[in-house]
Amino acid sequence: GDGYPEWVLESARARAVFSAEGGGRGTEFTWKDTNANFLGERGALAASGRVEARVMGDALEFSGPNWKRTIRLSGAVLTIAQTTPLPAGPAASKQGNVTMTVERESDRKTVYTLK
């Protein structure tokens, strides 16, 4: 981690980790069977400054200046939605026999799937 509090969503197949620093930056989207992290060292979806984070049922909600981001993990599907356009996220990639697909449903919602 980056030394700041981390927020973790976890299923039997995947783990997603986000920091309250760096604008709610994602630091990990990991396929647990192989421990392959598809966000890399720099992470993803960074913005400037500290954000407020809270649990909202089965989701995490990050609040920054003039925006809110909701993150859900269901199995190996990570859905990220925001009230303003999302910054560019990671591209589709493959590590070993695991592939991460990226579906940008709109400028405010992206779905990442590990399979």
C-alpha positions in Angstrom: 0.0 0.0 0.0 0.9 3.7 0.0 0.8 4.1 3.7 -2.7 5.6 3.7 -5.9 3.8 4.7 -7.1 1.3 2.1 -10.6 0.2 1.3 -11.0 -3.4 0.1 -13.7 -5.2 -1.8 -13.2 -8.9 -1.9 -14.9 -12.0 -3.4 -13.9 -15.6 -3.7 -12.2 -14.9 -7.0 -11.0 -11.3 -6.9 -9.8 -8.4 -4.7 -10.0 -4.7 -5.4 -8.2 -2.2 -3.2 -8.6 1.6 -3.2 -6.9 4.4 -1.3 -8.5 7.5 0.3 -5.4 9.4 -1.0 -4.8 10.2 -4.6 -8.5 10.9 -5.2 -9.6 7.3 -4.5 -6.9 5.7 -6.6 -7.3 2.0 -7.3 -4.1 0.2 -6.2 -5.2 -3.4 -6.9 -7.5 -5.5 -9.0 -6.2 -8.9 -8.4 -7.1 -12.4 -9.6 -6.7 -14.3 -6.3 -5.8 -17.7 -7.8 -2.6 -16.4 -9.3 -2.2 -13.1 -7.3 -2.0 -11.2 -10.6 -2.7 -7.5 -10.1 -4.1 -5.9 -13.3 -3.7 -2.3 -12.1 0.1 -2.3 -12.0 2.4 -0.2 -9.8 0.8 3.1 -10.6 -2.7 2.0 -10.0 -5.6 3.6 -11.8 -8.3 6.3 -11.6 -6.2 8.7 -9.6 -7.2 12.3 -8.9 -5.7 14.9 -6.7 -6.2 15.1 -3.0 -7.8 13.1 -0.2 -11.4 11.9 -0.6 -14.0 10.7 1.9 -14.8 7.0 1.7 -17.6 4.9 3.1 -19.3 1.6 2.8 -22.7 1.7 1.0 -24.3 -1.7 1.3 -22.3 -3.9 -1.1 -20.3 -1.0 -2.5 -17.8 1.6 -1.6 -18.5 5.3 -2.2 -15.7 7.9 -2.6 -16.6 11.6 -2.5 -14.3 14.2 -3.8 -14.8 17.9 -4.6 -18.0 17.9 -6.8 -18.1 14.2 -7.6 -19.0 10.8 -6.1 -17.6 7.4 -7.3 -19.4 4.1 -6.5 -17.4 0.9 -6.8 -18.9 -2.7 -6.7 -17.3 -6.1 -7.0 -19.4 -9.1 -7.9 -17.4 -12.2 -8.4 -14.7 -11.1 -10.8 -16.6 -8.1 -12.2 -15.6 -4.6 -10.9 -18.0 -1.8 -11.8 -17.1 1.8 -11.3 -19.6 4.6 -11.8 -19.0 8.3 -11.1 -21.2 11.4 -11.2 -18.7 13.2 -13.5 -16.7 11.7 -16.3 -14.2 9.0 -15.1 -10.5 9.5 -15.8 -9.0 7.0 -18.2 -8.5 3.6 -16.6 -6.4 0.6 -17.4 -6.6 -1.0 -20.8 -7.6 -4.6 -21.4 -4.7 -6.9 -20.7 -3.7 -10.5 -20.1 -1.4 -12.1 -17.4 -0.8 -15.8 -17.8 -4.1 -17.4 -18.5 -6.2 -14.6 -16.9 -7.6 -11.8 -19.1 -9.0 -8.4 -17.9 -11.6 -7.0 -20.3 -12.8 -3.4 -20.1 -16.2 -2.2 -21.1 -16.6 1.6 -21.0 -20.4 1.8 -20.9 -20.3 5.6 -20.8 -17.9 8.3 -19.8 -19.3 7.8 -16.3 -19.3 4.0 -16.0 -16.7 1.3 -16.7 -16.9 -2.4 -16.1 -13.7 -4.5 -15.6 -13.9 -8.3 -15.8 -11.3 -10.9 -14.9 -11.7 -14.3 -16.6 
